[in-house]
């Protein structure tokens, strides 16, 4: 007897591997540096706003996210019609190919990059076209342009790139977009945009305003510290944003998450202070590792990348032994979040024994 069978592309969907929780060590604190989470507690006013929303949990959330859209439109100075919110920016990655790709259409992205990219493409029935990074962990934009065909519908630039860390410059991005066919949606994934400290940094909003095929993806999970609530948003020309809203999950962003995101936007001064502190700590960690002899890709997110190759699993085990969990990518390297100072100090000591 025949049994129900999923679509053929479902079998091709790779599993998403989340960061492991830390190993509990007797008598000392353990730290999770495997998921690029913000080590700070919620911003001022967020717990109060979330608690108030919890009191109305018997009611459906605002399906139109009207208050959140209004707050984002005001903060970013963009029309509400150019916004799409979702359960984290990862949900946006699912919505875009669902809205724009027919089966067999192509999605081009750098690799290694965010591991949800091939998952989202496969789920939509699209074909992934991964383009290897340059040796320094940067996007090979020329190779990505060469990979675009008549079947390409989406090309994604992850800046800063997760997990390797470097960002593209505005000049590089402008030159790239100018050569991308106008029917292709260019996603500029800016999940870590708040942490960028570099010359000629990308101005995502100016880029979106200057091109009818550019969509910015951003999140409240990293700098804003709302990883547990799952709120992301896209800024895109109205036809793109409307298509993404059309395929979004009804009531996807819950009422507590909406309230927390709005309150987080209102605490910008505190946000900027925390982000700057993390950027300074990132600089301290990078300087210590460089002094040891490491030549790491330029980190512009809240993490650093160790290209360890076959020693990756050994490195992850060594950090785990001192109560620090990192994110290993088998045979390639390990991504380590900038966390609490004590956690970073333990990382630096472990890294000393792995300098090439």
TIKENU-546686 format. One record per residue (C-alpha): residue number from 1; residue in three letters; chain; x, y, z. Coordinates in steps of 0.2 Angstrom, whole numbers, plus 5000, padded with zeros to 4 digits. Layout:
TIKENU-546686
+-----+-----+-------+------+-------+------+
|   n | res | chain | east | north |   up |
+-----+-----+-------+------+-------+------+
| NUM | ala |     A |    X |     Y |    Z |
...
+-----+-----+-------+------+-------+------+
***
This chain:
TIKENU-546686
+-----+-----+-------+------+-------+------+
|   n | res | chain | east | north |   up |
+-----+-----+-------+------+-------+------+
|   1 | unk |     A | 5000 |  5000 | 5000 |
|   2 | unk |     A | 5007 |  5017 | 4995 |
|   3 | unk |     A | 5010 |  5029 | 5009 |
|   4 | unk |     A | 5010 |  5048 | 5009 |
|   5 | unk |     A | 5026 |  5055 | 5002 |
|   6 | unk |     A | 5033 |  5073 | 5004 |
|   7 | unk |     A | 5039 |  5083 | 4990 |
|   8 | unk |     A | 5055 |  5078 | 4983 |
|   9 | unk |     A | 5064 |  5094 | 4988 |
|  10 | unk |     A | 5060 |  5090 | 5007 |
|  11 | unk |     A | 5072 |  5076 | 5007 |
|  12 | unk |     A | 5085 |  5088 | 5001 |
|  13 | unk |     A | 5083 |  5100 | 5016 |
|  14 | unk |     A | 5098 |  5100 | 5027 |
|  15 | unk |     A | 5096 |  5100 | 5046 |
|  16 | unk |     A | 5099 |  5116 | 5055 |
|  17 | unk |     A | 5112 |  5114 | 5069 |
|  18 | unk |     A | 5109 |  5126 | 5084 |
|  19 | unk |     A | 5123 |  5131 | 5096 |
|  20 | unk |     A | 5125 |  5119 | 5110 |
|  21 | unk |     A | 5121 |  5125 | 5128 |
|  22 | unk |     A | 5136 |  5125 | 5139 |
|  23 | unk |     A | 5143 |  5111 | 5149 |
|  24 | unk |     A | 5139 |  5113 | 5168 |
|  25 | unk |     A | 5156 |  5113 | 5178 |
|  26 | unk |     A | 5155 |  5111 | 5197 |
|  27 | unk |     A | 5160 |  5126 | 5206 |
|  28 | unk |     A | 5162 |  5138 | 5191 |
|  29 | unk |     A | 5151 |  5147 | 5179 |
|  30 | unk |     A | 5149 |  5141 | 5161 |
|  31 | unk |     A | 5146 |  5151 | 5146 |
|  32 | unk |     A | 5137 |  5149 | 5129 |
|  33 | unk |     A | 5147 |  5157 | 5115 |
|  34 | unk |     A | 5139 |  5146 | 5102 |
|  35 | unk |     A | 5124 |  5156 | 5096 |
|  36 | unk |     A | 5129 |  5174 | 5095 |
|  37 | unk |     A | 5118 |  5179 | 5108 |
|  38 | unk |     A | 5119 |  5196 | 5118 |
|  39 | unk |     A | 5126 |  5193 | 5135 |
|  40 | unk |     A | 5116 |  5208 | 5142 |
|  41 | unk |     A | 5099 |  5207 | 5150 |
|  42 | unk |     A | 5084 |  5215 | 5141 |
|  43 | unk |     A | 5085 |  5233 | 5138 |
|  44 | unk |     A | 5076 |  5245 | 5151 |
|  45 | unk |     A | 5058 |  5245 | 5149 |
|  46 | unk |     A | 5057 |  5229 | 5140 |
|  47 | unk |     A | 5052 |  5217 | 5154 |
|  48 | unk |     A | 5039 |  5229 | 5159 |
|  49 | unk |     A | 5031 |  5230 | 5142 |
|  50 | unk |     A | 5032 |  5211 | 5139 |
|  51 | unk |     A | 5024 |  5208 | 5156 |
|  52 | unk |     A | 5010 |  5219 | 5152 |
|  53 | unk |     A | 5007 |  5210 | 5136 |
|  54 | unk |     A | 5007 |  5193 | 5144 |
|  55 | unk |     A | 4992 |  5199 | 5154 |
|  56 | unk |     A | 4982 |  5198 | 5138 |
|  57 | unk |     A | 4988 |  5181 | 5132 |
|  58 | unk |     A | 4970 |  5175 | 5130 |
|  59 | unk |     A | 4969 |  5187 | 5115 |
|  60 | unk |     A | 4976 |  5185 | 5098 |
|  61 | unk |     A | 4991 |  5197 | 5094 |
|  62 | unk |     A | 4988 |  5211 | 5081 |
|  63 | unk |     A | 4990 |  5201 | 5065 |
|  64 | unk |     A | 4995 |  5218 | 5056 |
|  65 | unk |     A | 5009 |  5222 | 5068 |
|  66 | unk |     A | 5002 |  5239 | 5067 |
|  67 | unk |     A | 5011 |  5247 | 5082 |
|  68 | unk |     A | 5028 |  5238 | 5078 |
|  69 | unk |     A | 5027 |  5244 | 5060 |
|  70 | unk |     A | 5023 |  5262 | 5065 |
|  71 | unk |     A | 5038 |  5261 | 5077 |
|  72 | unk |     A | 5050 |  5254 | 5064 |
|  73 | unk |     A | 5044 |  5266 | 5051 |
|  74 | unk |     A | 5047 |  5281 | 5063 |
|  75 | unk |     A | 5064 |  5275 | 5068 |
|  76 | unk |     A | 5070 |  5271 | 5050 |
|  77 | unk |     A | 5061 |  5285 | 5041 |
|  78 | unk |     A | 5053 |  5273 | 5029 |
|  79 | unk |     A | 5035 |  5270 | 5023 |
|  80 | unk |     A | 5025 |  5256 | 5033 |
|  81 | unk |     A | 5022 |  5249 | 5016 |
|  82 | unk |     A | 5040 |  5245 | 5014 |
|  83 | unk |     A | 5041 |  5234 | 5029 |
|  84 | unk |     A | 5038 |  5216 | 5033 |
|  85 | unk |     A | 5041 |  5208 | 5050 |
|  86 | unk |     A | 5043 |  5190 | 5054 |
|  87 | unk |     A | 5048 |  5177 | 5068 |
|  88 | unk |     A | 5066 |  5182 | 5067 |
|  89 | unk |     A | 5076 |  5186 | 5051 |
|  90 | unk |     A | 5077 |  5168 | 5047 |
|  91 | unk |     A | 5058 |  5168 | 5044 |
|  92 | unk |     A | 5061 |  5182 | 5031 |
|  93 | unk |     A | 5074 |  5170 | 5022 |
|  94 | unk |     A | 5060 |  5157 | 5020 |
|  95 | unk |     A | 5047 |  5170 | 5014 |
|  96 | unk |     A | 5057 |  5178 | 5000 |
|  97 | unk |     A | 5060 |  5162 | 4990 |
|  98 | unk |     A | 5043 |  5157 | 4994 |
|  99 | unk |     A | 5036 |  5173 | 4986 |
| 100 | unk |     A | 5048 |  5175 | 4971 |
| 101 | unk |     A | 5055 |  5157 | 4966 |
| 102 | unk |     A | 5047 |  5144 | 4956 |
| 103 | unk |     A | 5053 |  5126 | 4957 |
| 104 | unk |     A | 5070 |  5126 | 4950 |
| 105 | unk |     A | 5074 |  5144 | 4951 |
| 106 | unk |     A | 5091 |  5148 | 4959 |
| 107 | unk |     A | 5096 |  5157 | 4975 |
| 108 | unk |     A | 5114 |  5163 | 4975 |
| 109 | unk |     A | 5124 |  5165 | 4991 |
| 110 | unk |     A | 5141 |  5165 | 4998 |
| 111 | unk |     A | 5147 |  5149 | 5007 |
| 112 | unk |     A | 5151 |  5146 | 5021 |
| 113 | unk |     A | 5138 |  5158 | 5027 |
| 114 | unk |     A | 5122 |  5157 | 5037 |
| 115 | unk |     A | 5117 |  5139 | 5037 |
| 116 | unk |     A | 5098 |  5144 | 5035 |
| 117 | unk |     A | 5101 |  5149 | 5017 |
| 118 | unk |     A | 5102 |  5132 | 5009 |
| 119 | unk |     A | 5088 |  5126 | 5020 |
| 120 | unk |     A | 5076 |  5141 | 5015 |
| 121 | unk |     A | 5080 |  5138 | 4997 |
| 122 | unk |     A | 5077 |  5120 | 4997 |
| 123 | unk |     A | 5060 |  5122 | 5007 |
| 124 | unk |     A | 5054 |  5133 | 4993 |
| 125 | unk |     A | 5059 |  5121 | 4980 |
| 126 | unk |     A | 5073 |  5133 | 4973 |
| 127 | unk |     A | 5090 |  5127 | 4969 |
| 128 | unk |     A | 5105 |  5133 | 4979 |
| 129 | unk |     A | 5120 |  5140 | 4971 |
| 130 | unk |     A | 5133 |  5142 | 4985 |
| 131 | unk |     A | 5149 |  5152 | 4980 |
| 132 | unk |     A | 5165 |  5149 | 4990 |
| 133 | unk |     A | 5171 |  5163 | 5000 |
| 134 | unk |     A | 5188 |  5171 | 4997 |
| 135 | unk |     A | 5203 |  5164 | 5008 |
| 136 | unk |     A | 5201 |  5179 | 5020 |
| 137 | unk |     A | 5182 |  5175 | 5024 |
| 138 | unk |     A | 5175 |  5188 | 5013 |
| 139 | unk |     A | 5162 |  5187 | 4999 |
| 140 | unk |     A | 5169 |  5183 | 4982 |
| 141 | unk |     A | 5157 |  5196 | 4974 |
| 142 | unk |     A | 5165 |  5193 | 4956 |
| 143 | unk |     A | 5162 |  5174 | 4957 |
| 144 | unk |     A | 5144 |  5178 | 4964 |
| 145 | unk |     A | 5140 |  5188 | 4949 |
| 146 | unk |     A | 5147 |  5175 | 4937 |
| 147 | unk |     A | 5135 |  5162 | 4946 |
| 148 | unk |     A | 5120 |  5172 | 4941 |
| 149 | unk |     A | 5110 |  5165 | 4927 |
| 150 | unk |     A | 5093 |  5167 | 4919 |
| 151 | unk |     A | 5085 |  5156 | 4932 |
| 152 | unk |     A | 5092 |  5166 | 4947 |
| 153 | unk |     A | 5079 |  5175 | 4957 |
| 154 | unk |     A | 5088 |  5179 | 4973 |
| 155 | unk |     A | 5106 |  5183 | 4978 |
| 156 | unk |     A | 5111 |  5186 | 4996 |
| 157 | unk |     A | 5125 |  5196 | 5003 |
| 158 | unk |     A | 5128 |  5193 | 5021 |
| 159 | unk |     A | 5137 |  5208 | 5029 |
| 160 | unk |     A | 5144 |  5205 | 5041 |
| 161 | unk |     A | 5146 |  5187 | 5035 |
| 162 | unk |     A | 5141 |  5174 | 5048 |
| 163 | unk |     A | 5151 |  5164 | 5053 |
| 164 | unk |     A | 5167 |  5171 | 5047 |
| 165 | unk |     A | 5165 |  5190 | 5051 |
| 166 | unk |     A | 5170 |  5202 | 5037 |
| 167 | unk |     A | 5159 |  5214 | 5030 |
| 168 | unk |     A | 5158 |  5221 | 5012 |
| 169 | unk |     A | 5160 |  5239 | 5009 |
| 170 | unk |     A | 5148 |  5251 | 5002 |
| 171 | unk |     A | 5159 |  5254 | 4987 |
| 172 | unk |     A | 5159 |  5235 | 4984 |
| 173 | unk |     A | 5141 |  5233 | 4987 |
| 174 | unk |     A | 5136 |  5247 | 4975 |
| 175 | unk |     A | 5147 |  5240 | 4961 |
| 176 | unk |     A | 5140 |  5223 | 4964 |
| 177 | unk |     A | 5121 |  5228 | 4963 |
| 178 | unk |     A | 5125 |  5238 | 4948 |
| 179 | unk |     A | 5129 |  5222 | 4938 |
| 180 | unk |     A | 5115 |  5211 | 4945 |
| 181 | unk |     A | 5100 |  5210 | 4933 |
| 182 | unk |     A | 5085 |  5220 | 4939 |
| 183 | unk |     A | 5074 |  5205 | 4940 |
| 184 | unk |     A | 5084 |  5198 | 4954 |
| 185 | unk |     A | 5081 |  5202 | 4972 |
| 186 | unk |     A | 5097 |  5207 | 4981 |
| 187 | unk |     A | 5095 |  5203 | 4999 |
| 188 | unk |     A | 5107 |  5212 | 5011 |
| 189 | unk |     A | 5107 |  5202 | 5027 |
| 190 | unk |     A | 5112 |  5214 | 5041 |
| 191 | unk |     A | 5108 |  5204 | 5056 |
| 192 | unk |     A | 5124 |  5211 | 5064 |
| 193 | unk |     A | 5124 |  5228 | 5057 |
| 194 | unk |     A | 5125 |  5237 | 5074 |
| 195 | unk |     A | 5142 |  5230 | 5077 |
| 196 | unk |     A | 5150 |  5236 | 5062 |
| 197 | unk |     A | 5165 |  5248 | 5064 |
| 198 | unk |     A | 5174 |  5250 | 5048 |
| 199 | unk |     A | 5178 |  5263 | 5034 |
| 200 | unk |     A | 5166 |  5264 | 5020 |
| 201 | unk |     A | 5153 |  5254 | 5030 |
| 202 | unk |     A | 5137 |  5249 | 5021 |
| 203 | unk |     A | 5122 |  5261 | 5023 |
| 204 | unk |     A | 5109 |  5248 | 5020 |
| 205 | unk |     A | 5094 |  5261 | 5021 |
| 206 | unk |     A | 5102 |  5272 | 5007 |
| 207 | unk |     A | 5106 |  5256 | 4997 |
| 208 | unk |     A | 5087 |  5251 | 4998 |
| 209 | unk |     A | 5082 |  5268 | 4994 |
| 210 | unk |     A | 5092 |  5268 | 4978 |
| 211 | unk |     A | 5087 |  5252 | 4970 |
| 212 | unk |     A | 5070 |  5244 | 4966 |
| 213 | unk |     A | 5077 |  5226 | 4969 |
| 214 | unk |     A | 5086 |  5228 | 4986 |
| 215 | unk |     A | 5079 |  5220 | 5002 |
| 216 | unk |     A | 5087 |  5223 | 5019 |
| 217 | unk |     A | 5085 |  5209 | 5032 |
| 218 | unk |     A | 5087 |  5214 | 5051 |
| 219 | unk |     A | 5084 |  5207 | 5068 |
| 220 | unk |     A | 5080 |  5210 | 5086 |
| 221 | unk |     A | 5089 |  5194 | 5091 |
| 222 | unk |     A | 5107 |  5200 | 5092 |
| 223 | unk |     A | 5111 |  5218 | 5097 |
| 224 | unk |     A | 5093 |  5221 | 5105 |
| 225 | unk |     A | 5095 |  5204 | 5114 |
| 226 | unk |     A | 5078 |  5197 | 5110 |
| 227 | unk |     A | 5084 |  5181 | 5103 |
| 228 | unk |     A | 5071 |  5171 | 5113 |
| 229 | unk |     A | 5056 |  5181 | 5106 |
| 230 | unk |     A | 5060 |  5180 | 5088 |
| 231 | unk |     A | 5057 |  5196 | 5079 |
| 232 | unk |     A | 5065 |  5201 | 5062 |
| 233 | unk |     A | 5060 |  5214 | 5049 |
| 234 | unk |     A | 5064 |  5217 | 5031 |
| 235 | unk |     A | 5065 |  5234 | 5023 |
| 236 | unk |     A | 5061 |  5233 | 5004 |
| 237 | unk |     A | 5052 |  5242 | 4990 |
| 238 | unk |     A | 5034 |  5240 | 4992 |
| 239 | unk |     A | 5031 |  5226 | 4979 |
| 240 | unk |     A | 5044 |  5215 | 4987 |
| 241 | unk |     A | 5038 |  5219 | 5005 |
| 242 | unk |     A | 5020 |  5216 | 5000 |
| 243 | unk |     A | 5025 |  5199 | 4993 |
| 244 | unk |     A | 5034 |  5194 | 5008 |
| 245 | unk |     A | 5019 |  5199 | 5019 |
| 246 | unk |     A | 5007 |  5190 | 5008 |
| 247 | unk |     A | 5016 |  5173 | 5012 |
| 248 | unk |     A | 5019 |  5176 | 5030 |
| 249 | unk |     A | 5012 |  5166 | 5044 |
| 250 | unk |     A | 4996 |  5174 | 5051 |
| 251 | unk |     A | 4999 |  5180 | 5069 |
| 252 | unk |     A | 5017 |  5175 | 5067 |
| 253 | unk |     A | 5025 |  5188 | 5078 |
| 254 | unk |     A | 5016 |  5185 | 5095 |
| 255 | unk |     A | 5010 |  5200 | 5106 |
| 256 | unk |     A | 5024 |  5199 | 5119 |
| 257 | unk |     A | 5037 |  5199 | 5106 |
| 258 | unk |     A | 5029 |  5214 | 5097 |
| 259 | unk |     A | 5028 |  5224 | 5114 |
| 260 | unk |     A | 5046 |  5219 | 5118 |
| 261 | unk |     A | 5052 |  5225 | 5101 |
| 262 | unk |     A | 5044 |  5242 | 5102 |
| 263 | unk |     A | 5051 |  5245 | 5120 |
| 264 | unk |     A | 5068 |  5240 | 5113 |
| 265 | unk |     A | 5067 |  5253 | 5100 |
| 266 | unk |     A | 5063 |  5266 | 5113 |
| 267 | unk |     A | 5079 |  5262 | 5123 |
| 268 | unk |     A | 5091 |  5267 | 5109 |
| 269 | unk |     A | 5104 |  5276 | 5120 |
| 270 | unk |     A | 5106 |  5260 | 5131 |
| 271 | unk |     A | 5107 |  5249 | 5116 |
| 272 | unk |     A | 5121 |  5259 | 5108 |
| 273 | unk |     A | 5130 |  5259 | 5124 |
| 274 | unk |     A | 5130 |  5240 | 5125 |
| 275 | unk |     A | 5134 |  5238 | 5107 |
| 276 | unk |     A | 5149 |  5249 | 5109 |
| 277 | unk |     A | 5155 |  5240 | 5124 |
| 278 | unk |     A | 5154 |  5223 | 5115 |
| 279 | unk |     A | 5163 |  5231 | 5100 |
| 280 | unk |     A | 5177 |  5236 | 5112 |
| 281 | unk |     A | 5178 |  5219 | 5120 |
| 282 | unk |     A | 5179 |  5212 | 5103 |
| 283 | unk |     A | 5194 |  5223 | 5099 |
| 284 | unk |     A | 5202 |  5217 | 5116 |
| 285 | unk |     A | 5199 |  5198 | 5111 |
| 286 | unk |     A | 5206 |  5201 | 5093 |
| 287 | unk |     A | 5221 |  5210 | 5100 |
| 288 | unk |     A | 5225 |  5196 | 5112 |
| 289 | unk |     A | 5223 |  5182 | 5099 |
| 290 | unk |     A | 5233 |  5192 | 5086 |
| 291 | unk |     A | 5247 |  5194 | 5099 |
| 292 | unk |     A | 5247 |  5175 | 5100 |
| 293 | unk |     A | 5250 |  5173 | 5082 |
| 294 | unk |     A | 5232 |  5171 | 5075 |
| 295 | unk |     A | 5228 |  5178 | 5058 |
| 296 | unk |     A | 5209 |  5179 | 5060 |
| 297 | unk |     A | 5196 |  5186 | 5047 |
| 298 | unk |     A | 5191 |  5204 | 5051 |
| 299 | unk |     A | 5177 |  5203 | 5064 |
| 300 | unk |     A | 5163 |  5215 | 5061 |
| 301 | unk |     A | 5149 |  5205 | 5070 |
| 302 | unk |     A | 5149 |  5200 | 5088 |
| 303 | unk |     A | 5159 |  5185 | 5085 |
| 304 | unk |     A | 5176 |  5179 | 5079 |
| 305 | unk |     A | 5181 |  5165 | 5067 |
| 306 | unk |     A | 5195 |  5152 | 5069 |
| 307 | unk |     A | 5199 |  5143 | 5053 |
| 308 | unk |     A | 5204 |  5127 | 5061 |
| 309 | unk |     A | 5201 |  5114 | 5048 |
| 310 | unk |     A | 5203 |  5096 | 5055 |
| 311 | unk |     A | 5207 |  5103 | 5072 |
| 312 | unk |     A | 5189 |  5111 | 5074 |
| 313 | unk |     A | 5182 |  5097 | 5085 |
| 314 | unk |     A | 5197 |  5096 | 5096 |
| 315 | unk |     A | 5196 |  5115 | 5099 |
| 316 | unk |     A | 5177 |  5114 | 5103 |
| 317 | unk |     A | 5181 |  5100 | 5115 |
| 318 | unk |     A | 5195 |  5110 | 5123 |
| 319 | unk |     A | 5184 |  5125 | 5126 |
| 320 | unk |     A | 5170 |  5114 | 5132 |
| 321 | unk |     A | 5182 |  5107 | 5145 |
| 322 | unk |     A | 5184 |  5125 | 5153 |
| 323 | unk |     A | 5165 |  5128 | 5152 |
| 324 | unk |     A | 5164 |  5138 | 5136 |
| 325 | unk |     A | 5153 |  5131 | 5122 |
| 326 | unk |     A | 5158 |  5137 | 5104 |
| 327 | unk |     A | 5150 |  5133 | 5087 |
| 328 | unk |     A | 5160 |  5121 | 5077 |
| 329 | unk |     A | 5158 |  5118 | 5059 |
| 330 | unk |     A | 5166 |  5101 | 5056 |
| 331 | unk |     A | 5182 |  5101 | 5046 |
| 332 | unk |     A | 5181 |  5120 | 5043 |
| 333 | unk |     A | 5182 |  5130 | 5059 |
| 334 | unk |     A | 5174 |  5137 | 5074 |
| 335 | unk |     A | 5163 |  5153 | 5077 |
| 336 | unk |     A | 5165 |  5160 | 5095 |
| 337 | unk |     A | 5153 |  5174 | 5101 |
| 338 | unk |     A | 5160 |  5189 | 5111 |
| 339 | unk |     A | 5152 |  5186 | 5128 |
| 340 | unk |     A | 5156 |  5190 | 5146 |
| 341 | unk |     A | 5174 |  5195 | 5150 |
| 342 | unk |     A | 5177 |  5179 | 5160 |
| 343 | unk |     A | 5171 |  5168 | 5145 |
| 344 | unk |     A | 5182 |  5178 | 5133 |
| 345 | unk |     A | 5197 |  5176 | 5144 |
| 346 | unk |     A | 5195 |  5157 | 5145 |
| 347 | unk |     A | 5193 |  5157 | 5126 |
| 348 | unk |     A | 5210 |  5166 | 5124 |
| 349 | unk |     A | 5219 |  5154 | 5135 |
| 350 | unk |     A | 5212 |  5139 | 5126 |
| 351 | unk |     A | 5217 |  5147 | 5109 |
| 352 | unk |     A | 5235 |  5149 | 5114 |
| 353 | unk |     A | 5237 |  5130 | 5112 |
| 354 | unk |     A | 5230 |  5130 | 5095 |
| 355 | unk |     A | 5240 |  5143 | 5086 |
| 356 | unk |     A | 5245 |  5136 | 5069 |
+-----+-----+-------+------+-------+------+
***
